[in-house]
Amino acid sequence: MNVSKRSTLVIGILLVLAGAFFILGNLVPSFNNWINITYSWPLIVIAVGAGLMVLGLLVGAPDMAIPAVIVGGIGGILYYQNLSGNWGSWSYLWTLIPGFSGIGMLLAYLLGSRHEHSIRSSLDTIGTSLVMFVIFGAFFGAFKMLGDYWPLLLVAAGVLLALRSLIKR
């Protein structure tokens, strides 16, 4: 089976599964209670990310891991915010999105991507994202649980960056 037919088959199967899910939700009222739509709507975003990953694997495109991880990660952020009601956390949680792309690049590399997503560039992207998360999180009050010691996170990030620049490639 060629790539085009495989892609069409996968999209068809995904549409049938999505339709069956919504039919169950409409016809069986207890299904909605079991799923608890009030708090799980971000799971739809996570499911789209998982679907992108499955689609990429089925059609032989490991680079689909990058958008799949980004979409799934954003779904995870939305799930946390929906459960906690902490929608203001977006002021610093957005900094994790580049890290999601780094994780996707690493996963694509491990799955055999033909593009040269090196492990180093993947880890650099993840590290940059974490440093931005610490900086923005500190600025917007995400680390209040650490009390007066949250600046130690900034010191640790600075030490890691300094050590990284001293290490030979």
C-alpha positions as CSV (number, residue, x, y, z in Angstrom):
1,M,0.0,0.0,0.0
2,N,1.5,3.4,-1.0
3,V,1.7,6.4,1.3
4,S,-1.3,8.2,-0.1
5,K,-3.6,5.2,0.4
6,R,-2.2,4.6,3.9
7,S,-2.8,8.2,4.8
8,T,-6.4,8.1,3.5
9,L,-7.1,4.9,5.4
10,V,-5.7,6.4,8.7
11,I,-7.7,9.6,8.3
12,G,-10.8,7.5,7.6
13,I,-10.3,5.4,10.7
14,L,-9.8,8.4,12.8
15,L,-13.0,10.1,11.5
16,V,-15.0,6.9,12.3
17,L,-13.6,6.7,15.8
18,A,-14.3,10.4,16.4
19,G,-17.8,10.0,15.1
20,A,-18.4,6.9,17.3
21,F,-17.2,8.9,20.3
22,F,-19.7,11.7,19.7
23,I,-22.5,9.3,18.9
24,L,-21.9,7.6,22.2
25,G,-22.0,10.9,24.0
26,N,-25.3,11.8,22.4
27,L,-27.1,8.5,22.7
28,V,-25.8,7.3,26.1
29,P,-26.2,10.0,28.8
30,S,-24.2,8.0,31.3
31,F,-21.2,8.1,28.9
32,N,-20.9,11.8,29.3
33,N,-21.0,11.4,33.1
34,W,-18.3,8.8,32.9
35,I,-16.1,11.0,30.7
36,N,-16.9,14.1,32.8
37,I,-16.9,16.6,29.9
38,T,-16.7,19.6,32.3
39,Y,-13.0,18.9,33.2
40,S,-11.8,16.8,30.3
41,W,-12.3,19.0,27.2
42,P,-8.6,19.5,27.0
43,L,-8.3,15.8,26.6
44,I,-9.6,16.4,23.1
45,V,-6.5,18.5,22.3
46,I,-4.3,15.8,23.8
47,A,-6.1,13.2,21.7
48,V,-5.4,15.3,18.6
49,G,-1.7,15.3,19.5
50,A,-1.9,11.5,19.9
51,G,-3.7,11.2,16.6
52,L,-0.9,13.2,14.9
53,M,1.6,10.9,16.4
54,V,-0.2,7.7,15.2
55,L,-0.7,9.3,11.8
56,G,3.0,10.0,11.5
57,L,3.9,6.5,12.5
58,L,1.5,4.9,10.1
59,V,2.5,6.9,7.1
60,G,6.2,6.7,7.9
61,A,6.8,10.3,8.8
62,P,8.6,10.5,12.1
63,D,8.9,14.3,11.9
64,M,5.1,14.3,12.7
65,A,6.3,13.8,16.3
66,I,7.2,17.5,16.5
67,P,3.7,18.9,16.0
68,A,2.2,15.9,17.9
69,V,4.2,16.7,21.0
70,I,3.5,20.4,20.8
71,V,-0.3,19.9,20.4
72,G,-0.3,17.3,23.2
73,G,1.8,19.5,25.5
74,I,-0.6,22.4,25.0
75,G,-3.4,20.1,25.8
76,G,-1.6,19.1,29.0
77,I,-1.2,22.8,30.0
78,L,-4.9,23.4,29.3
79,Y,-5.9,20.3,31.3
80,Y,-3.9,21.6,34.3
81,Q,-5.4,25.1,33.9
82,N,-9.0,23.8,33.6
83,L,-8.7,21.6,36.7
84,S,-7.0,24.2,38.8
85,G,-8.8,27.3,37.5
86,N,-5.3,28.9,37.4
87,W,-5.7,30.5,33.9
88,G,-3.2,33.2,34.8
89,S,-0.5,30.6,34.8
90,W,-0.4,31.0,31.0
91,S,1.8,34.1,31.6
92,Y,4.7,31.6,32.2
93,L,3.5,28.2,31.0
94,W,3.7,29.3,27.4
95,T,7.5,29.1,27.8
96,L,7.2,25.3,27.8
97,I,6.1,25.2,24.1
98,P,9.6,25.5,22.7
99,G,10.5,22.6,25.1
100,F,7.7,20.6,23.6
101,S,9.2,21.1,20.1
102,G,12.6,20.0,21.5
103,I,11.0,16.8,22.9
104,G,9.3,16.3,19.5
105,M,12.7,16.8,17.7
106,L,14.3,14.3,20.0
107,L,11.5,11.8,19.5
108,A,11.6,12.3,15.7
109,Y,15.4,11.6,15.8
110,L,14.8,8.4,17.8
111,L,12.1,7.3,15.4
112,G,14.5,7.6,12.5
113,S,13.9,11.0,11.0
114,R,15.9,11.6,7.8
115,H,16.4,15.3,8.9
116,E,19.3,15.9,11.1
117,H,17.6,16.8,14.4
118,S,20.6,16.3,16.5
119,I,20.3,15.4,20.1
120,R,22.3,18.5,21.1
121,S,19.9,20.9,19.4
122,S,16.9,19.1,20.9
123,L,18.4,19.3,24.4
124,D,19.4,23.0,23.7
125,T,15.8,23.8,22.9
126,I,14.5,22.0,25.9
127,G,17.0,23.7,28.2
128,T,16.2,27.1,26.8
129,S,12.5,26.5,27.4
130,L,13.2,25.5,31.0
131,V,15.3,28.5,31.6
132,M,12.6,30.8,30.2
133,F,10.1,28.9,32.4
134,V,12.1,29.6,35.5
135,I,12.6,33.3,34.6
136,F,9.0,34.0,33.7
137,G,7.7,31.8,36.5
138,A,9.8,33.7,39.0
139,F,8.6,37.0,37.6
140,F,5.0,36.1,37.7
141,G,5.0,34.4,41.1
142,A,4.9,30.7,40.2
143,F,7.4,29.6,42.8
144,K,5.8,31.1,45.9
145,M,5.8,27.6,47.5
146,L,9.6,27.8,47.7
147,G,9.3,30.9,49.9
148,D,12.4,33.1,49.9
149,Y,14.5,30.5,48.2
150,W,13.1,30.6,44.7
151,P,16.0,32.8,43.4
152,L,18.1,29.6,43.8
153,L,16.4,28.4,40.6
154,L,17.8,31.4,38.8
155,V,21.3,30.8,40.2
156,A,21.1,27.1,39.2
157,A,20.0,28.1,35.6
158,G,22.9,30.6,35.4
159,V,25.5,28.1,36.6
160,L,24.2,25.5,34.1
161,L,24.5,28.0,31.3
162,A,28.0,29.1,32.3
163,L,29.2,25.4,32.6
164,R,27.7,24.7,29.2
165,S,29.7,27.4,27.6
166,L,32.9,26.1,29.1
167,I,32.4,22.5,28.0
168,K,33.9,21.8,24.6
169,R,31.6,20.7,21.8
